Amino acid sequence: MFKKIIAESMTKSPWIYHVNTGSCNGCDIELVACLTPRYDVERYGFKLAGTPRHADIVVVSGPITSQSKDRLLRTLEQVPNPHCVVTIGSCPQSGNVFKGSYSVEAPLEKFCEVDVAIAGCTPKPEAIIEGLYKAAQILKKKREAM
């Protein structure tokens, strides 16, 4: 009985952990805008987690730099399964304007599975909220499959 209650509560309140892998902070500002009263993503149950060990969804912004790649992969190992990985902006998907740089190793898909990719430079808060909603639906299906 308790497992059912815990499972239902977890589907309604996914926790997000944000990782910046060398971004220009444009996507980070838009993610923070989603948490403000204007967009209020918390009304859908999304909360920021202080540690990857408590996260359900990992949000990655910025091109994957050589210096941040190992740290990102270690962070993803700490996230309990099942979890979703969401990329915000064009940088983690392709490297964007940083592509070809000596220190950029994008795209993120080379190193781990990406569940939702939110395109744009920088994406609007509405697109981020939609992407997080899609990630929550994918997370729910992954939990049901376990």
C-alpha positions in Angstrom: 0.0 0.0 0.0 2.8 2.4 0.9 4.6 1.7 -2.3 1.5 2.6 -4.3 1.2 5.9 -2.4 4.9 6.7 -2.9 4.7 5.8 -6.6 1.7 8.1 -7.2 3.2 11.0 -5.3 6.5 10.7 -7.3 4.7 10.9 -10.7 3.0 14.1 -9.7 6.1 15.8 -8.4 9.3 15.3 -10.5 12.4 16.9 -9.1 14.8 18.7 -11.5 18.6 18.9 -11.2 20.2 21.5 -13.5 23.7 21.1 -14.9 25.5 23.9 -16.7 28.2 22.5 -19.0 29.7 25.8 -20.1 26.8 27.7 -21.4 26.5 31.5 -21.9 23.8 31.5 -19.2 21.0 32.4 -21.7 19.3 29.1 -21.2 19.9 29.1 -17.5 18.1 32.5 -17.2 15.1 31.1 -19.1 15.0 28.0 -16.8 15.0 30.3 -13.8 12.3 32.4 -15.4 10.1 29.2 -15.5 10.4 29.1 -11.7 9.2 32.7 -11.2 5.6 33.6 -10.5 4.9 34.6 -14.1 5.4 31.0 -15.5 5.4 29.1 -12.1 6.4 25.6 -13.2 6.0 24.5 -9.6 2.2 24.5 -10.1 2.8 21.4 -12.3 4.8 19.8 -9.5 8.3 20.5 -10.7 10.8 21.3 -8.0 14.5 22.0 -8.1 16.6 19.3 -6.4 19.7 20.3 -4.5 21.6 17.1 -5.3 21.5 14.7 -8.2 20.7 11.9 -5.8 17.2 13.3 -5.3 16.5 14.2 -9.0 14.1 12.6 -11.4 15.0 14.8 -14.4 18.4 16.2 -15.2 18.4 19.4 -17.3 21.6 20.1 -19.2 22.5 23.5 -20.7 25.6 24.6 -22.6 28.0 22.9 -25.0 29.7 19.9 -23.4 33.2 21.1 -22.8 36.2 18.9 -22.2 36.4 20.1 -18.6 32.7 19.5 -17.8 32.2 16.2 -19.6 33.6 13.9 -16.9 31.8 15.9 -14.2 28.5 15.6 -16.1 28.9 11.9 -16.5 29.7 11.4 -12.8 26.6 13.5 -12.0 24.4 11.4 -14.2 25.7 8.2 -12.5 24.4 9.6 -9.2 20.8 10.1 -10.4 18.6 7.1 -9.4 16.9 5.1 -12.1 14.6 5.7 -13.8 15.4 9.2 -14.8 15.2 11.5 -17.8 17.8 13.7 -19.4 16.6 17.0 -21.0 18.8 19.3 -23.0 18.0 23.0 -23.2 19.1 25.0 -26.2 21.1 24.2 -29.2 24.5 23.9 -27.5 24.1 20.5 -25.9 22.5 19.1 -29.0 25.0 20.3 -31.6 27.6 22.7 -30.0 25.9 25.6 -31.7 28.4 28.5 -32.3 31.0 26.7 -30.2 31.1 23.7 -32.6 34.5 22.8 -33.8 36.2 24.5 -30.8 39.2 22.6 -29.3 37.4 22.3 -26.0 33.8 21.4 -27.0 32.8 17.8 -27.2 29.1 18.2 -28.0 26.6 16.7 -28.7 25.5 15.1 -25.4 24.0 12.2 -27.3 27.5 10.8 -27.8 27.8 10.2 -24.1 24.3 9.4 -22.8 20.7 8.9 -23.9 18.8 12.2 -24.2 15.1 11.8 -23.6 13.9 15.4 -24.5 15.7 18.0 -26.6 14.4 21.6 -26.2 15.6 23.5 -29.3 16.4 27.1 -29.6 19.0 29.7 -28.7 17.6 30.5 -26.2 14.3 28.6 -25.9 11.3 30.4 -24.5 10.0 29.5 -21.1 6.9 28.1 -22.7 9.0 25.6 -24.7 11.0 24.7 -21.6 7.7 24.0 -19.7 6.5 21.8 -22.6 9.7 19.9 -22.7 9.6 19.3 -18.9 6.1 18.1 -19.3 7.2 15.6 -22.0 10.0 14.4 -19.8 7.5 13.8 -16.9 5.4 11.7 -19.2 8.5 9.7 -20.3 9.5 9.3 -16.7 6.0 8.0 -15.9 6.3 5.4 -18.6 9.8 4.3 -17.5 8.5 3.9 -13.9 5.5 1.8 -15.1 7.9 -0.4 -17.1 10.0 -1.2 -14.0 
